[in-house]
Amino acid sequence: MPDNKQRPVNFKVPFYFVTASLWIFIIVHAFTMNITNDEAYSFFLLKTNYYRALPGSANTHWLNSFFMKLFNLIFGDAPGWIRLQSILAFPFFAAAIWSLSVYLENFFIRLFFYCLIFFNPYILDFFSLARGYGLALTFQAWMLVYFIKVVAEKKFNNRNWLIIFLFSLLSIASNLSYLYSVLSMAGFLAVKIFFSPDTGYSIRSKEIIKVTALFISLILFAIADLLFIKYYGKDLGFGGDKDFISSLFGSVWNGSLYFASYTNLESALGYVSFLLLICGLFYFCYRWLIKRKYISPAFYISLPLIFIFGLNALFHIVFNNPFLFGRTALQWYVPGILMIALMIDEVFKKVSSFWLPVIMITLSAVIIIHFVRQVNIHYSFEWRGDAEAPSMLKDLDQIHPKNAAICNYGVYTNYYRLVDITLNLTNISLLDEYKLKNGDAEEINKLSQFDYIASYLPSTIELLNKTGIKFEVIKTYPLTAEKLLKIYH
């Protein structure tokens, strides 16, 4: 095996090849996939210049919205062009992951780390969508790169702290939920100011005052915006209402499995990843506090994780805020997977084991095979139901329904109605299938009023059978299994 200094050089060629290949996939995905519901709403606000609605909507990701408007003005309305900011972010994300991976000394553990990050279809989705999550992941990764540097330095480094602030600003501008990650940076700065003033972190220093003021201003702005969304826009309900581990961990693994039929595997992976992180935290704290040995970068990475998990649990208990969930919970994934990889690397550093390379190569192969089998350029995990909306809308348009109900109502009213002048659908209503599934009486009573229904959930057809409403399935769409139903009165 080559020594540690040679290994990054040897890894560069396959790394560049994989990055370029995945970037091509992301571009194809972005320009092939139809518009999704959340993208369509952002598009509607920007296209119609309804700017005053932007601050009150949790759907607004500020940096993403800015670039959506810019690229829409330059290139037009096609979904691929308004996703250009996310596409362009991926190489910078990959470069940050490369910078973080240099702390892994074992070649095979490093390979495993790369595969978990780069061959996760759920993560790649957000680099193909006009949402802020791909941008936020990119800036968070670079934030971690510089955070490790400033923690390792014995003296205050003004330049590196200003860079961390810049990436903190960009991550919050990309997605407000990354306030948790930014609070971890500010929290560490506060600890250093109070407990290590002799290392240059003195509150009397003009540079410290400037950096502290910048972080306080950013955090106050983010909190003010979140409060405005919660109490004025009343649009801050997305999140987990289950237990902590299922919400933060299980939801991320559920997305990462990407519609695979592995029964309840997301729950097992959630508990395993949580336990590994807890073990890593205790292990590196033990080495630092008891043995007073060299502080591993994994210990530094554990600090943001403690803030992300601790603050989310605290805000849930005190303010009844929902747990981070799915796409918002992704902010633990890069530091969490890196910490787990660093722990394995540290434990096996002085152990010559035949099985470690075998296990790491096998797991890496499983991840890649899973990616190849599950990924699809025509939809995303979070908004799969919108994948065939154009076909369904054209079919309805040809039928000329008197009163039709569709489940992907938002993509029609907020996007296709604006960009496709050939559509002449005047009597379209929203079909809230999740209310139907939960037995909402008012929603059930509406079923008999429609002459055509586009149904996504099988439970709706079961309900039609149960209520005795006669219908015929006139078309089934292959990607989503959405069915166009004709209702007989």
Backbone torsions as a table, in degrees:
resi	resn	phi	psi	omega
1	MET	NA	134.1	179.7
2	PRO	-65.9	155.4	-179.6
3	ASP	-72.3	173.8	-171.1
4	ASN	-64.3	-30.7	-178.4
5	LYS	-72.8	-30.1	-179.0
6	GLN	-83.2	-27.0	-169.7
7	ARG	-59.7	-45.1	178.6
8	PRO	-59.6	-35.1	178.8
9	VAL	-65.5	-45.1	-179.7
10	ASN	-65.5	-25.6	-177.3
11	PHE	-84.0	-15.4	-169.7
12	LYS	-65.7	-44.1	-176.1
13	VAL	-62.1	-52.7	176.7
14	PRO	-63.9	-32.0	178.4
15	PHE	-63.3	-47.7	178.3
16	TYR	-62.0	-39.6	-179.7
17	PHE	-64.1	-46.6	-179.7
18	VAL	-64.8	-43.4	179.6
19	THR	-60.6	-46.3	179.5
20	ALA	-63.4	-41.3	-179.3
21	SER	-64.1	-45.0	179.9
22	LEU	-68.5	-32.8	177.1
23	TRP	-65.4	-39.6	176.1
24	ILE	-62.5	-43.4	177.5
25	PHE	-59.2	-44.6	-179.6
26	ILE	-60.6	-43.0	179.3
27	ILE	-62.8	-46.9	179.1
28	VAL	-61.5	-43.0	179.2
29	HIS	-59.6	-47.3	-176.5
30	ALA	-64.6	-36.0	-176.9
31	PHE	-91.6	-5.6	178.3
32	THR	-101.0	-37.8	-174.5
33	MET	-71.8	137.7	176.2
34	ASN	-71.3	164.0	-179.5
35	ILE	-61.4	146.7	178.3
36	THR	-106.9	168.3	-173.2
37	ASN	-58.2	-50.5	-176.5
38	ASP	-68.2	-37.5	175.0
39	GLU	-62.4	-42.0	-177.1
40	ALA	-62.4	-39.1	179.8
41	TYR	-66.9	-42.9	176.1
42	SER	-61.3	-41.3	178.8
43	PHE	-60.5	-43.8	-178.7
44	PHE	-60.4	-46.8	-179.0
45	LEU	-62.0	-38.8	-177.8
46	LEU	-78.9	-39.2	-178.2
47	LYS	-66.6	-37.1	-178.3
48	THR	-93.4	4.7	179.9
49	ASN	58.0	35.8	179.6
50	TYR	-89.8	63.1	-170.0
51	TYR	-70.3	-28.5	-177.0
52	ARG	-68.0	-17.0	177.7
53	ALA	-83.2	-15.5	-176.2
54	LEU	-61.2	-47.2	-176.4
55	PRO	-65.4	-25.0	-176.2
56	GLY	-90.8	4.6	-176.6
57	SER	-114.4	127.8	174.9
58	ALA	-67.9	-16.4	178.4
59	ASN	-72.2	-14.4	-179.8
60	THR	-81.4	118.0	170.9
61	HIS	-110.8	107.3	-161.9
62	TRP	-55.9	-49.7	-177.9
63	LEU	-66.3	-40.1	177.0
64	ASN	-61.7	-43.7	-179.5
65	SER	-64.1	-39.5	178.4
66	PHE	-59.3	-47.6	-177.7
67	PHE	-73.1	-32.8	174.3
68	MET	-56.9	-47.6	-179.6
69	LYS	-63.9	-44.1	-178.4
70	LEU	-61.6	-50.8	-176.6
71	PHE	-72.8	-27.2	174.5
72	ASN	-65.7	-41.3	177.9
73	LEU	-66.1	-35.7	-176.0
74	ILE	-82.2	-46.3	-169.2
75	PHE	-109.8	-16.3	179.4
76	GLY	109.0	-165.0	-167.8
77	ASP	-93.1	-7.4	-175.9
78	ALA	-60.3	137.2	-176.4
79	PRO	-53.4	-38.9	-177.7
80	GLY	-59.3	-38.5	-176.9
81	TRP	-71.7	-37.2	-180.0
82	ILE	-77.5	-2.5	175.2
83	ARG	-101.2	6.6	-170.2
84	LEU	-61.6	-34.7	-179.4
85	GLN	-62.5	-38.6	178.3
86	SER	-70.5	-39.6	178.1
87	ILE	-60.0	-47.1	-176.9
88	LEU	-68.7	-20.7	-178.8
89	ALA	-73.5	-24.9	-170.7
90	PHE	-60.0	-47.2	179.1
91	PRO	-58.9	-34.4	178.0
92	PHE	-70.6	-36.1	173.4
93	PHE	-62.2	-46.0	179.8
94	ALA	-61.1	-39.6	179.5
95	ALA	-64.8	-37.6	178.1
96	ALA	-66.9	-40.9	178.3
97	ILE	-63.1	-39.5	175.5
98	TRP	-59.7	-45.0	-179.2
99	SER	-63.6	-36.4	177.5
100	LEU	-72.8	-32.3	-174.6
101	SER	-72.9	-16.8	-177.9
102	VAL	-64.6	-16.7	178.0
103	TYR	-78.1	-10.4	177.4
104	LEU	-90.2	117.5	-175.1
105	GLU	-84.4	-31.5	-176.9
106	ASN	-82.2	125.5	-177.5
107	PHE	-55.6	-44.1	-172.6
108	PHE	-75.8	-34.0	175.6
109	ILE	-69.0	-36.4	177.3
110	ARG	-63.8	-41.5	176.6
111	LEU	-60.0	-44.8	178.7
112	PHE	-61.1	-42.3	178.1
113	PHE	-61.4	-46.6	178.1
114	TYR	-57.5	-46.3	-176.1
115	CYS	-64.0	-41.3	179.7
116	LEU	-63.7	-32.6	-179.3
117	ILE	-84.9	-52.1	-169.8
118	PHE	-81.9	-28.2	-178.7
119	PHE	-103.0	31.4	173.0
120	ASN	-96.8	107.0	-176.0
121	PRO	-62.2	-27.0	-180.0
122	TYR	-67.8	-43.4	177.3
123	ILE	-65.8	-45.2	-178.1
124	LEU	-63.1	-28.7	175.6
125	ASP	-50.1	-44.0	-170.8
126	PHE	-78.5	-6.0	170.0
127	PHE	-94.7	1.9	176.8
128	SER	-117.4	9.7	-176.3
129	LEU	-126.0	150.8	175.2
130	ALA	-83.3	63.0	175.7
131	ARG	-127.9	166.0	-175.7
132	GLY	-89.3	-0.5	-171.6
133	TYR	-71.2	-38.5	177.3
134	GLY	-64.8	-42.2	176.1
135	LEU	-61.7	-45.1	-178.5
136	ALA	-63.8	-41.0	177.0
137	LEU	-60.8	-39.3	-180.0
138	THR	-64.2	-49.9	-177.8
139	PHE	-69.2	-33.8	176.5
140	GLN	-64.6	-41.2	179.8
141	ALA	-61.4	-42.7	177.5
142	TRP	-69.4	-32.9	174.6
143	MET	-59.2	-42.2	179.4
144	LEU	-67.5	-37.2	178.4
145	VAL	-56.6	-47.6	-177.6
146	TYR	-80.0	-25.5	176.5
147	PHE	-64.6	-43.4	177.4
148	ILE	-59.3	-38.4	179.7
149	LYS	-64.9	-46.7	-175.9
150	VAL	-71.4	-31.2	178.1
151	VAL	-69.5	-37.0	-178.8
152	ALA	-73.6	-23.4	-179.0
153	GLU	-76.6	140.5	-178.3
154	LYS	-78.5	-25.7	-178.4
155	LYS	-115.7	156.6	176.8
156	PHE	-62.4	131.9	178.8
157	ASN	-118.6	103.7	-174.4
158	ASN	-61.3	-41.4	-177.3
159	ARG	-61.8	-48.1	-178.5
160	ASN	-66.1	-34.5	178.4
161	TRP	-70.1	-34.7	175.9
162	LEU	-67.4	-35.0	175.7
163	ILE	-65.3	-42.5	177.3
164	ILE	-60.8	-42.0	178.1
165	PHE	-62.2	-41.7	-180.0
166	LEU	-59.6	-46.8	179.2
167	PHE	-69.2	-29.9	174.3
168	SER	-64.7	-45.5	177.9
169	LEU	-59.8	-45.0	-178.3
170	LEU	-68.7	-35.3	-179.9
171	SER	-68.9	-40.3	177.2
172	ILE	-69.9	-37.5	175.7
173	ALA	-64.0	-27.3	178.0
174	SER	-78.6	-40.2	178.7
175	ASN	-160.6	124.6	-173.7
176	LEU	-65.0	-23.7	-179.3
177	SER	-64.8	-18.1	178.8
178	TYR	-76.4	8.7	169.8
179	LEU	-55.8	-34.9	178.6
180	TYR	-59.9	-43.8	179.8
181	SER	-67.0	-39.5	-179.6
182	VAL	-69.1	-37.4	176.5
183	LEU	-61.0	-30.9	177.8
184	SER	-67.7	-37.0	176.6
185	MET	-66.9	-47.4	-179.8
186	ALA	-65.1	-36.6	178.9
187	GLY	-63.7	-41.7	178.0
188	PHE	-65.6	-40.7	177.9
189	LEU	-59.7	-42.5	179.4
190	ALA	-63.5	-41.9	178.6
191	VAL	-60.7	-44.0	-180.0
192	LYS	-64.5	-38.7	179.9
193	ILE	-64.7	-41.1	-176.1
194	PHE	-81.3	-31.3	-172.4
195	PHE	-112.2	-13.0	-179.0
196	SER	-136.0	52.4	-179.0
197	PRO	-65.9	-21.2	-178.6
198	ASP	-74.9	-8.6	180.0
199	THR	-98.8	18.5	179.2
200	GLY	98.5	-4.9	-179.7
201	TYR	-92.1	45.9	-179.1
202	SER	-87.7	136.7	-179.2
203	ILE	-66.8	-13.3	177.3
204	ARG	-80.4	-13.9	-179.0
205	SER	-74.6	132.2	178.3
206	LYS	-62.6	-36.1	179.6
207	GLU	-66.8	-40.8	177.4
208	ILE	-64.2	-44.0	179.2
209	ILE	-59.1	-42.6	-178.6
210	LYS	-64.1	-48.1	-178.9
211	VAL	-64.4	-43.0	179.3
212	THR	-61.9	-43.4	179.7
213	ALA	-63.2	-38.0	178.4
214	LEU	-63.5	-45.5	179.8
215	PHE	-65.8	-42.0	179.5
216	ILE	-62.6	-42.7	179.5
217	SER	-62.7	-43.6	179.9
218	LEU	-63.8	-44.7	-178.3
219	ILE	-66.0	-42.8	179.0
220	LEU	-63.8	-40.1	177.6
221	PHE	-62.7	-44.7	-179.0
222	ALA	-64.0	-42.1	179.4
223	ILE	-65.2	-42.0	178.9
224	ALA	-61.3	-42.5	179.1
225	ASP	-64.9	-42.7	179.0
226	LEU	-63.1	-40.8	178.4
227	LEU	-66.1	-38.2	177.6
228	PHE	-63.0	-42.9	178.8
229	ILE	-64.3	-41.0	-175.7
230	LYS	-70.6	-44.4	-171.7
231	TYR	-99.0	-24.4	177.7
232	TYR	-99.3	-53.5	179.8
233	GLY	-77.7	-19.6	-178.6
234	LYS	49.2	48.6	-172.2
235	ASP	-135.9	43.7	-177.9
236	LEU	-126.6	43.2	-175.3
237	GLY	-97.2	-8.2	-176.2
238	PHE	-71.1	132.7	178.2
239	GLY	156.7	-175.7	-177.1
240	GLY	-92.6	134.9	175.2
241	ASP	-111.0	6.1	177.5
242	LYS	-92.1	-161.9	-179.8
243	ASP	-73.0	165.7	-173.9
244	PHE	-55.8	-48.8	-174.7
245	ILE	-69.0	-42.5	178.6
246	SER	-62.7	-39.6	-177.3
247	SER	-71.9	-55.7	-173.8
248	LEU	-75.6	-37.7	-173.7
249	PHE	-103.4	-51.4	-177.2
250	GLY	-60.3	-37.7	-178.5
251	SER	-67.2	-36.6	178.2
252	VAL	-67.9	-42.3	179.1
253	TRP	-70.2	-32.0	176.0
254	ASN	-61.1	-44.5	175.9
255	GLY	-65.4	-39.0	-178.9
256	SER	-66.4	-31.5	177.2
257	LEU	-71.3	-24.8	166.7
258	TYR	55.5	59.7	176.2
259	PHE	69.1	13.3	175.9
260	ALA	-67.9	156.7	-175.0
261	SER	-95.4	29.6	179.0
262	TYR	-81.3	106.5	-170.2
263	THR	-62.0	120.2	174.1
264	ASN	55.7	20.5	-179.1
265	LEU	-68.3	-30.1	-179.6
266	GLU	-62.0	-34.2	178.7
267	SER	-67.1	-44.7	179.2
268	ALA	-64.1	-44.3	179.0
269	LEU	-63.8	-35.5	177.8
270	GLY	-61.3	-48.5	-179.2
271	TYR	-69.0	-38.3	179.5
272	VAL	-63.8	-47.0	-179.3
273	SER	-64.8	-39.2	177.9
274	PHE	-63.5	-44.9	-179.9
275	LEU	-65.9	-38.5	177.7
276	LEU	-63.8	-39.6	178.0
277	LEU	-66.3	-40.9	177.2
278	ILE	-63.4	-44.4	178.4
279	CYS	-61.5	-42.8	178.6
280	GLY	-62.7	-42.3	179.7
281	LEU	-60.7	-48.1	179.7
282	PHE	-65.7	-38.4	-178.3
283	TYR	-62.7	-48.4	-176.3
284	PHE	-76.6	-28.6	172.2
285	CYS	-66.6	-40.4	177.8
286	TYR	-61.1	-45.3	179.9
287	ARG	-62.8	-34.7	-177.4
288	TRP	-80.9	-46.9	-173.7
289	LEU	-80.1	-39.3	-173.5
290	ILE	-94.1	-51.8	-174.8
291	LYS	-88.4	-14.8	179.4
292	ARG	53.7	38.8	-179.8
293	LYS	-89.0	-179.1	178.2
294	TYR	-55.0	132.4	-178.6
295	ILE	-81.6	118.4	-178.4
296	SER	-73.6	150.7	171.9
297	PRO	-55.6	-25.8	178.3
298	ALA	-62.4	-33.7	177.3
299	PHE	-65.2	-39.4	178.4
300	TYR	-64.6	-42.9	-179.3
301	ILE	-64.7	-28.6	-179.1
302	SER	-67.2	-25.4	-176.9
303	LEU	-64.2	-49.6	175.0
304	PRO	-60.4	-36.3	179.6
305	LEU	-63.5	-40.4	178.5
306	ILE	-61.0	-41.7	179.2
307	PHE	-67.2	-45.8	-178.8
308	ILE	-59.4	-49.2	-178.1
309	PHE	-70.7	-46.6	-175.9
310	GLY	-64.5	-45.5	-179.1
311	LEU	-68.2	-38.0	178.5
312	ASN	-63.1	-41.8	177.2
313	ALA	-65.9	-41.6	-179.5
314	LEU	-64.2	-47.2	-179.0
315	PHE	-65.7	-29.9	177.1
316	HIS	-68.3	-41.7	-177.7
317	ILE	-72.9	-45.6	-173.3
318	VAL	-81.2	-45.4	-173.8
319	PHE	-108.2	1.9	-178.9
320	ASN	60.5	28.0	175.0
321	ASN	-69.3	144.3	177.0
322	PRO	-66.4	153.2	174.1
323	PHE	-66.9	152.7	168.8
324	LEU	-56.8	143.0	-172.3
325	PHE	-150.9	135.1	173.6
326	GLY	57.4	-116.3	-174.6
327	ARG	-66.5	-31.0	177.0
328	THR	-77.3	-26.5	179.2
329	ALA	-78.4	-9.5	-179.6
330	LEU	-59.5	-15.8	-177.0
331	GLN	-68.9	-14.0	174.1
332	TRP	-86.7	-15.2	-165.6
333	TYR	-66.7	-51.6	-177.6
334	VAL	-64.6	-52.9	177.1
335	PRO	-64.1	-33.7	-179.4
336	GLY	-68.0	-47.4	179.4
337	ILE	-65.6	-37.3	177.4
338	LEU	-63.7	-41.5	-179.7
339	MET	-65.2	-41.8	177.9
340	ILE	-62.4	-43.8	178.9
341	ALA	-64.1	-39.6	178.5
342	LEU	-66.1	-36.6	177.9
343	MET	-65.0	-46.3	178.0
344	ILE	-61.6	-42.1	179.6
345	ASP	-61.8	-41.6	-179.0
346	GLU	-68.7	-42.4	-177.7
347	VAL	-65.4	-39.1	-175.8
348	PHE	-97.4	10.8	-176.2
349	LYS	-60.3	-40.5	-175.8
350	LYS	-107.1	14.5	-179.1
351	VAL	-113.2	122.3	176.5
352	SER	-89.5	102.8	-174.5
353	SER	-122.4	131.2	176.7
354	PHE	-71.3	-31.6	-172.1
355	TRP	-78.3	-27.1	-178.8
356	LEU	-59.3	-51.9	177.0
357	PRO	-59.2	-38.9	-179.6
358	VAL	-62.6	-46.0	-178.8
359	ILE	-65.5	-45.1	-178.3
360	MET	-65.1	-41.7	178.8
361	ILE	-66.2	-41.5	179.5
362	THR	-63.0	-47.3	179.7
363	LEU	-63.7	-39.4	178.4
364	SER	-62.9	-41.9	178.7
365	ALA	-64.4	-40.2	178.2
366	VAL	-61.6	-42.5	179.8
367	ILE	-62.3	-45.4	-179.1
368	ILE	-65.7	-42.4	178.5
369	ILE	-62.3	-43.3	177.3
370	HIS	-58.8	-44.3	179.7
371	PHE	-59.9	-48.8	-177.4
372	VAL	-63.0	-38.6	-177.1
373	ARG	-73.9	-35.5	-169.5
374	GLN	-98.3	-28.2	-172.0
375	VAL	-69.9	149.7	-179.1
376	ASN	-146.3	131.8	-176.5
377	ILE	-77.0	-8.5	-173.3
378	HIS	-94.7	-9.7	-180.0
379	TYR	-152.3	172.2	173.4
380	SER	-118.9	162.4	-176.9
381	PHE	-64.4	-47.4	-173.2
382	GLU	-70.6	-30.1	-173.6
383	TRP	-128.9	44.1	-178.4
384	ARG	-61.6	-34.0	-176.1
385	GLY	-63.5	-15.0	-179.6
386	ASP	-92.6	-0.3	-170.2
387	ALA	-62.1	-32.8	-176.1
388	GLU	-115.8	24.1	179.8
389	ALA	-59.3	-42.2	-179.8
390	PRO	-59.5	-42.0	179.7
391	SER	-64.3	-43.4	-178.9
392	MET	-65.7	-40.5	179.9
393	LEU	-65.9	-39.2	177.9
394	LYS	-66.8	-38.1	177.4
395	ASP	-63.2	-43.1	178.3
396	LEU	-65.4	-38.6	-179.6
397	ASP	-61.5	-37.9	179.5
398	GLN	-71.5	-27.5	180.0
399	ILE	-78.0	-28.5	-174.8
400	HIS	58.7	63.3	-177.7
401	PRO	-71.0	151.7	176.8
402	LYS	-83.6	-34.0	-179.3
403	ASN	-157.3	92.1	-177.6
404	ALA	-105.1	153.2	176.9
405	ALA	-123.5	132.2	179.6
406	ILE	-128.8	149.1	-179.8
407	CYS	-84.7	-27.8	177.7
408	ASN	-96.5	57.1	-176.1
409	TYR	-65.8	-38.2	-175.4
410	GLY	-63.5	-39.8	-178.2
411	VAL	-68.8	-26.5	176.6
412	TYR	-74.3	-55.3	-174.9
413	THR	-67.9	-32.8	-173.7
414	ASN	-97.1	-13.1	-178.2
415	TYR	-134.0	-67.1	-172.2
416	TYR	-63.2	-33.0	177.8
417	ARG	-63.6	-28.3	-177.8
418	LEU	-87.8	-31.5	-171.5
419	VAL	-106.9	-15.2	-178.2
420	ASP	-115.2	96.5	-176.5
421	ILE	-74.7	-9.5	179.9
422	THR	-78.2	-21.0	-179.7
423	LEU	-73.8	135.0	-179.1
424	ASN	-130.5	56.8	-178.0
425	LEU	-101.8	106.8	-175.7
426	THR	-102.8	-24.9	-176.5
427	ASN	-115.9	72.8	179.9
428	ILE	-118.9	132.6	179.1
429	SER	-120.5	160.8	176.7
430	LEU	-80.6	131.3	172.1
431	LEU	-104.6	105.6	179.1
432	ASP	-88.3	89.0	-173.8
433	GLU	-69.4	-24.8	179.5
434	TYR	-73.7	-31.7	171.4
435	LYS	-67.3	-39.3	176.4
436	LEU	-60.8	-44.0	-178.6
437	LYS	-62.1	-33.2	-178.9
438	ASN	-89.2	6.9	173.4
439	GLY	80.1	26.8	178.7
440	ASP	-66.0	116.2	-173.4
441	ALA	-63.1	-41.8	-178.9
442	GLU	-62.7	-40.7	-179.5
443	GLU	-70.4	-37.3	179.0
444	ILE	-64.4	-38.8	-179.5
445	ASN	-64.2	-23.1	-178.9
446	LYS	-74.4	-21.6	-171.1
447	LEU	-56.0	-40.5	-175.7
448	SER	-73.7	-10.3	-179.0
449	GLN	-80.6	-21.3	-172.8
450	PHE	-88.3	150.6	173.0
451	ASP	-100.0	-21.7	174.4
452	TYR	-140.5	142.5	179.6
453	ILE	-134.1	130.7	171.0
454	ALA	-98.9	109.5	-172.3
455	SER	-108.7	133.2	179.4
456	TYR	-101.9	-36.3	-176.5
457	LEU	-94.9	134.5	177.0
458	PRO	-59.3	-26.4	-178.0
459	SER	-63.8	-25.6	178.8
460	THR	-67.9	-41.7	177.6
461	ILE	-65.8	-39.3	177.0
462	GLU	-61.6	-38.6	179.7
463	LEU	-68.4	-39.0	176.8
464	LEU	-61.6	-43.1	177.1
465	ASN	-62.6	-41.3	-177.0
466	LYS	-66.8	-37.7	-178.0
467	THR	-84.9	-4.8	176.5
468	GLY	81.3	12.4	178.0
469	ILE	-78.0	126.0	-178.0
470	LYS	-81.8	138.1	-178.1
471	PHE	-152.3	167.1	176.8
472	GLU	-136.8	134.4	174.8
473	VAL	-82.6	110.6	-177.3
474	ILE	-96.7	-15.4	175.0
475	LYS	-162.4	140.3	173.0
476	THR	-118.6	128.9	-177.7
477	TYR	-91.2	126.6	-166.4
478	PRO	-66.6	-35.9	-175.5
479	LEU	-72.2	-44.0	-173.3
480	THR	-103.7	-11.5	-172.7
481	ALA	63.6	15.6	174.2
482	GLU	-64.5	141.1	-175.6
483	LYS	-121.1	135.6	174.7
484	LEU	-95.4	117.4	-173.6
485	LEU	-109.8	137.8	170.9
486	LYS	-101.5	126.2	-176.5
487	ILE	-98.9	130.6	179.4
488	TYR	-99.9	131.9	-179.6
489	HIS	-108.5	NA	NA
